Amino acid sequence: MTPTTRPPLAAVAEVVVTEENTPTAVPPIILPTLLPTSTVFVPPDPTPSLTARSSPNFFTCNTPGKIQLGGFTSQITGELMNYRIYLPPCYGEDNRTYPVIYLFHGSFHSDSHWDELGAGEAAEILINGSEIPPILIIMPDGGEIAQETSGGPSSFEGVILRELVPHIENNFCAWPDPNGRAIGGLSRGGYWALEIAFRNPQNFQSVGGHSAALLDEAAGSEYDPMVTARKSDLIDLRIYLDAGRNDYVLPPLLEFHELLLEADIDHQWILNEGRHEDNYWSAHLEEYLTWYTDPWPAERALYSACSLESPDRVLSQTNSASTTTERSKRRVNFVRPVAKIATNPKATVRP
């Protein structure tokens, strides 16, 4: 992949959403079951055609994308759950919805992890180069619940399915359909992406585990992707796994890869050069985004209309001590520095 120079993103805006300004309507999402099965749904009209992109020049816009900070009060944790959202160039101007990628950070990191790796800049390059369609990227802060739980409705899984996804689809021009959702993560976030998607494949089109740390000894058989891979119906779920050759999480990932092969579960497995570190993930950002967005159509006219009256509005912020923590206050003047994406090492693709 040829190294590219990143265009700057717009200045970051602060958004904190609370119960008072969150719409009550809940978009369609199927809540978790122990043994999920395929479901039949009626997508919004018009429905984007999930075919190969027909035109290399599908996007023209002079307004740069931007990162906004947001949050909502979680009923599961009782705390403010922060997130960052990448809004693409000219977001909301055509009054159409956007497909969404949810990206989870590694252990002891926060919503800044994917942002600091350069996910927003990588998306900006690919969108402006007409290599991927405009998308939303959601980067939530997992907090203690992502570190201390292993799965189920009272865990980080519940926060994502029952709270974050409905919140995003109520407040932004997000395509509210399983075909328009992808989920992925790195390290501990990779475990969560696989745990959530394998237990709830009817809610997502794609899942990615980037150096996924399948090391949670507390995960029971109902949560462990090594087990749920065999129990769940994953026939319609796109799966991507990758790691560096010198990554300490590689042994369980290789075992997981072999398990999927034995179970005849389609997936993409890529073994790169590299270690379990930020330089590795930032070097492969464009590969990740290209894979996640591959099924989504290029033409904006194919996406359903956005139901928000003002899709580009800045949501109000409350000064209530119960919903605004010291941590969120420090986020108000946040501006993420732009860092250069490393050159992508040549990957070795295994079956």
C-alpha positions as CSV (number, residue, x, y, z in Angstrom):
1,M,0.0,0.0,0.0
2,T,1.4,3.4,-1.0
3,P,1.9,5.7,2.0
4,T,-0.4,8.7,1.9
5,T,-0.4,12.1,3.5
6,R,-3.4,12.6,5.8
7,P,-5.8,15.5,5.3
8,P,-6.6,17.4,8.5
9,L,-9.8,16.7,10.3
10,A,-12.0,19.5,11.5
11,A,-11.6,20.6,15.1
12,V,-13.2,18.4,17.7
13,A,-16.6,19.3,19.1
14,E,-17.9,18.2,22.5
15,V,-21.2,16.4,22.7
16,V,-22.7,14.9,25.9
17,V,-26.1,13.4,25.6
18,T,-28.3,12.7,28.6
19,E,-31.6,11.0,29.3
20,E,-33.3,14.4,28.9
21,N,-32.4,14.9,25.2
22,T,-32.3,11.3,24.0
23,P,-35.3,10.4,21.9
24,T,-37.5,7.7,23.3
25,A,-38.0,5.8,20.0
26,V,-35.8,2.7,19.9
27,P,-34.4,1.5,16.5
28,P,-34.7,-2.1,15.7
29,I,-32.1,-4.3,17.4
30,I,-32.5,-7.9,18.5
31,L,-31.4,-8.4,22.1
32,P,-29.1,-11.3,23.0
33,T,-30.1,-14.9,23.5
34,L,-28.0,-17.8,24.6
35,L,-28.1,-19.6,21.3
36,P,-28.9,-16.9,18.7
37,T,-30.3,-18.0,15.3
38,S,-30.7,-16.3,12.0
39,T,-33.6,-13.9,11.8
40,V,-35.6,-12.4,9.0
41,F,-36.0,-8.6,9.0
42,V,-37.6,-6.0,6.8
43,P,-34.9,-3.4,6.1
44,P,-35.6,0.3,5.6
45,D,-36.9,1.5,2.3
46,P,-35.0,2.2,0.1
47,T,-32.5,-0.6,0.9
48,P,-28.9,-0.2,-0.2
49,S,-27.9,-2.9,-2.6
50,L,-25.1,-5.0,-1.2
51,T,-23.2,-5.4,-4.4
52,A,-19.8,-4.4,-5.6
53,R,-19.2,-0.7,-5.9
54,S,-20.0,0.4,-9.5
55,S,-18.2,3.7,-9.7
56,P,-14.7,4.6,-8.5
57,N,-15.7,8.3,-8.2
58,F,-18.7,8.2,-6.0
59,F,-18.0,10.9,-3.5
60,T,-17.3,14.6,-3.8
61,C,-17.2,17.0,-0.9
62,N,-15.3,20.0,0.3
63,T,-16.2,19.9,4.0
64,P,-13.8,17.8,6.0
65,G,-14.8,15.1,8.4
66,K,-14.5,15.6,12.2
67,I,-14.4,13.8,15.5
68,Q,-17.0,14.6,18.2
69,L,-17.0,13.5,21.8
70,G,-20.2,12.2,23.3
71,G,-21.7,10.3,26.2
72,F,-24.8,9.0,27.8
73,T,-25.8,7.8,31.2
74,S,-25.8,4.0,31.3
75,Q,-28.6,2.3,33.1
76,I,-26.4,-0.8,33.4
77,T,-23.3,0.8,34.9
78,G,-25.0,3.9,36.5
79,E,-22.1,6.0,35.0
80,L,-21.5,8.3,32.1
81,M,-20.3,6.2,29.2
82,N,-18.1,8.2,26.8
83,Y,-17.5,7.7,23.2
84,R,-15.9,9.4,20.2
85,I,-17.6,9.4,16.8
86,Y,-16.0,10.1,13.4
87,L,-18.4,12.0,11.2
88,P,-17.4,11.9,7.5
89,P,-17.0,14.8,5.1
90,C,-20.3,16.7,4.5
91,Y,-22.0,14.6,7.1
92,G,-25.8,15.1,7.1
93,E,-25.9,17.4,4.0
94,D,-27.6,14.9,1.8
95,N,-30.1,13.8,4.5
96,R,-29.1,10.1,4.1
97,T,-28.1,7.5,6.6
98,Y,-24.5,6.1,6.9
99,P,-23.2,2.6,7.7
100,V,-21.5,2.3,11.0
101,I,-18.4,0.6,12.4
102,Y,-18.1,0.2,16.2
103,L,-14.5,-0.2,17.2
104,F,-13.4,-1.3,20.8
105,H,-10.1,-0.4,22.4
106,G,-7.6,-2.6,24.3
107,S,-7.2,-3.1,28.0
108,F,-6.5,-0.1,30.1
109,H,-7.2,2.3,27.2
110,S,-10.1,4.5,26.5
111,D,-12.2,6.0,23.7
112,S,-9.0,7.8,22.5
113,H,-7.2,4.6,21.5
114,W,-8.5,4.1,17.9
115,D,-8.6,7.9,17.5
116,E,-4.9,8.2,18.4
117,L,-4.1,5.3,16.1
118,G,-5.5,7.4,13.3
119,A,-8.8,5.8,12.5
120,G,-10.4,9.1,11.6
121,E,-7.6,10.1,9.3
122,A,-7.5,6.8,7.6
123,A,-11.2,7.0,6.9
124,E,-10.8,10.5,5.6
125,I,-8.1,9.4,3.1
126,L,-10.1,6.5,1.8
127,I,-13.4,8.4,1.6
128,N,-11.8,11.4,-0.2
129,G,-10.0,8.9,-2.5
130,S,-13.3,7.2,-3.4
131,E,-12.0,3.9,-2.0
132,I,-14.7,3.4,0.6
133,P,-18.2,5.0,1.1
134,P,-18.7,7.7,3.8
135,I,-19.2,6.0,7.2
136,L,-19.6,6.7,10.9
137,I,-17.0,5.2,13.3
138,I,-18.0,4.8,16.9
139,M,-15.2,4.5,19.5
140,P,-16.7,3.8,22.9
141,D,-14.8,4.0,26.3
142,G,-15.4,0.5,27.8
143,G,-14.5,1.6,31.3
144,E,-14.3,-0.9,34.1
145,I,-17.2,-2.9,32.8
146,A,-15.3,-3.9,29.7
147,Q,-12.3,-4.9,31.8
148,E,-14.1,-6.7,34.6
149,T,-17.0,-8.6,32.9
150,S,-16.9,-11.4,30.3
151,G,-20.3,-11.3,28.6
152,G,-24.1,-11.2,28.9
153,P,-26.8,-8.5,29.3
154,S,-25.3,-7.0,32.5
155,S,-21.8,-6.7,30.9
156,F,-20.2,-4.6,28.3
157,E,-22.2,-6.6,25.8
158,G,-25.4,-5.2,27.3
159,V,-24.1,-1.7,27.2
160,I,-23.4,-2.0,23.5
161,L,-26.5,-3.8,22.4
162,R,-29.1,-2.2,24.7
163,E,-27.7,1.3,25.1
164,L,-24.9,2.4,22.7
165,V,-26.4,1.2,19.4
166,P,-29.9,2.6,20.1
167,H,-28.3,5.8,21.3
168,I,-26.3,6.2,18.1
169,E,-29.2,5.3,15.8
170,N,-31.4,7.8,17.7
171,N,-29.0,10.7,17.6
172,F,-27.0,10.4,14.4
173,C,-27.8,9.5,10.8
174,A,-26.9,5.9,11.3
175,W,-28.3,3.1,9.0
176,P,-30.5,1.3,11.6
177,D,-30.3,-2.2,10.1
178,P,-28.0,-5.2,10.8
179,N,-26.7,-4.8,7.2
180,G,-25.4,-1.4,8.1
181,R,-23.5,-2.4,11.3
182,A,-20.0,-3.7,11.7
183,I,-18.2,-4.4,15.0
184,G,-14.5,-4.8,15.7
185,G,-11.8,-4.4,18.2
186,L,-8.2,-4.8,19.1
187,S,-6.7,-6.9,21.9
188,R,-9.3,-7.0,24.7
189,G,-11.6,-5.1,22.4
190,G,-11.2,-7.9,19.9
191,Y,-12.4,-10.4,22.4
192,W,-15.5,-8.2,23.0
193,A,-16.2,-7.8,19.3
194,L,-16.1,-11.6,18.8
195,E,-18.1,-12.3,22.0
196,I,-20.8,-9.9,21.1
197,A,-21.1,-10.7,17.4
198,F,-20.9,-14.5,17.9
199,R,-23.7,-14.4,20.5
200,N,-25.7,-11.9,18.4
201,P,-24.9,-12.5,14.7
202,Q,-28.3,-11.3,13.6
203,N,-27.4,-7.8,14.7
204,F,-24.2,-7.3,12.6
205,Q,-23.0,-7.8,9.1
206,S,-19.3,-8.1,10.0
207,V,-16.9,-8.6,12.9
208,G,-13.2,-8.1,13.1
209,G,-10.8,-9.3,15.8
210,H,-7.4,-7.5,15.5
211,S,-4.9,-9.3,17.7
212,A,-7.9,-10.4,19.6
213,A,-6.9,-11.4,23.2
214,L,-8.8,-14.6,23.6
215,L,-7.4,-15.0,27.1
216,D,-10.4,-14.4,29.4
217,E,-10.3,-17.4,31.7
218,A,-13.5,-16.2,33.5
219,A,-15.5,-16.4,30.3
220,G,-17.9,-19.3,30.6
221,S,-19.0,-21.5,27.7
222,E,-22.0,-19.1,27.0
223,Y,-19.6,-16.2,26.3
224,D,-16.3,-17.8,25.1
225,P,-16.0,-17.3,21.3
226,M,-14.1,-20.6,21.1
227,V,-17.4,-22.2,22.2
228,T,-20.1,-19.9,20.8
229,A,-18.5,-20.2,17.3
230,R,-19.8,-23.8,17.2
231,K,-23.2,-23.0,18.8
232,S,-24.3,-20.0,16.9
233,D,-25.5,-19.6,13.3
234,L,-22.6,-17.6,11.7
235,I,-23.4,-18.3,8.1
236,D,-24.3,-14.7,7.3
237,L,-21.6,-13.1,9.5
238,R,-18.4,-11.8,7.8
239,I,-15.4,-12.6,10.0
240,Y,-11.9,-11.1,9.9
241,L,-9.0,-12.1,12.1
242,D,-5.4,-10.8,12.0
243,A,-2.3,-10.7,14.2
244,G,1.4,-10.1,14.0
245,R,3.8,-13.0,13.8
246,N,5.5,-12.0,17.0
247,D,2.3,-11.3,19.0
248,Y,2.0,-13.0,22.4
249,V,-1.8,-13.6,21.7
250,L,-1.0,-15.5,18.5
251,P,-1.2,-19.1,20.0
252,P,-4.9,-19.0,21.0
253,L,-5.7,-17.1,17.8
254,L,-4.1,-19.8,15.7
255,E,-6.2,-22.4,17.7
256,F,-9.3,-20.3,17.1
257,H,-8.5,-20.1,13.4
258,E,-8.1,-23.9,13.2
259,L,-11.4,-24.3,15.1
260,L,-13.2,-22.2,12.6
261,L,-11.7,-24.1,9.7
262,E,-12.8,-27.4,11.3
263,A,-16.3,-26.1,11.8
264,D,-16.4,-25.0,8.2
265,I,-17.0,-21.3,9.2
266,D,-16.0,-18.9,6.6
267,H,-13.5,-16.2,7.8
268,Q,-10.5,-14.3,6.7
269,W,-7.3,-15.0,8.5
270,I,-4.2,-12.7,8.0
271,L,-0.8,-13.2,9.6
272,N,1.3,-10.1,9.3
273,E,4.8,-9.2,10.5
274,G,4.6,-7.3,13.8
275,R,3.9,-7.4,17.5
276,H,1.0,-6.6,19.9
277,E,1.5,-2.8,19.8
278,D,0.0,0.4,18.5
279,N,2.4,0.6,15.5
280,Y,1.0,-2.7,14.2
281,W,-2.6,-1.7,14.4
282,S,-2.0,1.8,12.9
283,A,-0.1,0.3,10.0
284,H,-3.2,-1.8,9.1
285,L,-6.0,0.8,9.6
286,E,-6.7,1.2,5.9
287,E,-6.9,-2.6,5.4
288,Y,-9.4,-2.9,8.2
289,L,-11.6,-0.1,7.0
290,T,-11.5,-1.4,3.4
291,W,-12.6,-4.8,4.6
292,Y,-15.4,-3.6,6.9
293,T,-16.9,-1.3,4.2
294,D,-16.5,-3.7,1.2
295,P,-20.2,-4.9,1.2
296,W,-21.6,-1.3,1.5
297,P,-22.7,0.5,-1.7
298,A,-20.9,3.6,-2.9
299,E,-23.8,5.6,-4.1
300,R,-25.3,7.8,-1.4
301,A,-28.7,7.8,-3.1
302,L,-29.1,4.1,-2.3
303,Y,-29.2,4.7,1.5
304,S,-32.4,5.4,3.3
305,A,-33.4,8.9,4.4
306,C,-32.2,10.2,7.7
307,S,-35.2,10.8,10.0
308,L,-33.4,13.5,12.2
309,E,-34.7,17.0,11.6
310,S,-31.2,18.5,12.1
311,P,-28.6,15.7,11.6
312,D,-25.7,18.1,12.0
313,R,-26.9,19.6,15.3
314,V,-24.7,19.7,18.4
315,L,-26.6,18.0,21.1
316,S,-27.0,20.0,24.4
317,Q,-24.7,19.4,27.4
318,T,-26.0,19.3,30.9
319,N,-24.0,20.6,33.9
320,S,-25.7,18.1,36.2
321,A,-23.1,16.6,38.6
322,S,-24.8,13.3,38.3
323,T,-24.1,13.0,34.5
324,T,-21.0,15.2,34.0
325,T,-17.9,13.7,35.7
326,E,-14.5,15.4,36.2
327,R,-13.3,13.1,33.4
328,S,-15.9,14.4,30.9
329,K,-15.2,18.0,31.9
330,R,-11.6,17.6,30.9
331,R,-12.8,16.5,27.4
332,V,-14.5,19.8,26.6
333,N,-11.3,21.4,25.1
334,F,-10.0,18.2,23.6
335,V,-8.3,18.3,20.2
336,R,-6.8,15.1,18.9
337,P,-3.4,15.5,17.3
338,V,-2.9,14.1,13.8
339,A,-0.2,11.4,13.6
340,K,1.2,9.8,10.5
341,I,0.0,6.3,9.5
342,A,2.9,3.9,9.2
343,T,3.6,2.0,6.0
344,N,1.7,-1.2,5.8
345,P,3.9,-4.4,6.0
346,K,3.2,-7.0,3.4
347,A,0.7,-9.5,4.7
348,T,0.7,-13.2,4.3
349,V,-2.9,-14.5,3.8
350,R,-3.7,-17.9,5.0
351,P,-6.9,-19.9,4.1
